[in-house]
């Protein structure tokens, strides 16, 4: 459940960068999660 909430928060952050209703790509979500992981040197979950 915690992982789902974390992914939803990442997805919400990505969507806020767009105008209108926009589906996000799985690869884009994965890149943001990995970027956060690299930046903070920890588990994003």
C-alpha positions as CSV (number, residue, x, y, z in Angstrom):
1,X,0.0,0.0,0.0
2,X,2.8,2.4,0.8
3,X,4.4,1.8,-2.6
4,X,1.1,2.6,-4.4
5,X,0.8,5.8,-2.5
6,X,4.4,6.8,-3.3
7,X,3.9,6.1,-7.0
8,X,0.6,8.0,-7.0
9,X,2.4,11.0,-5.4
10,X,5.1,10.9,-8.1
11,X,2.5,10.6,-10.8
12,X,0.6,13.6,-9.3
13,X,3.7,15.7,-9.3
14,X,4.4,14.9,-13.0
15,X,0.8,15.6,-14.1
16,X,0.9,19.0,-12.3
17,X,3.6,20.0,-14.9
18,X,1.1,19.7,-17.8
19,X,-2.0,21.6,-18.8
20,X,-5.3,19.7,-18.9
21,X,-6.0,16.0,-18.4
22,X,-2.8,14.2,-19.5
23,X,-2.0,10.5,-19.1
24,X,1.6,9.9,-18.1
25,X,3.9,7.3,-19.5
26,X,5.2,4.4,-17.4
27,X,8.7,5.2,-18.5
28,X,8.3,8.9,-17.5
29,X,7.1,7.8,-14.0
30,X,10.0,5.3,-13.7
31,X,12.5,8.0,-14.6
32,X,11.2,10.4,-12.0
33,X,11.3,7.7,-9.3
34,X,14.9,6.7,-10.3
35,X,16.0,10.3,-10.4
36,X,14.6,10.9,-6.9
37,X,16.4,7.7,-5.7
38,X,19.7,8.9,-7.2
39,X,19.3,12.4,-5.7
40,X,18.5,11.2,-2.2
41,X,20.6,8.1,-2.1
42,X,17.8,6.1,-0.6
43,X,14.7,4.0,-1.2
44,X,12.0,6.2,-2.7
45,X,9.4,4.0,-1.0
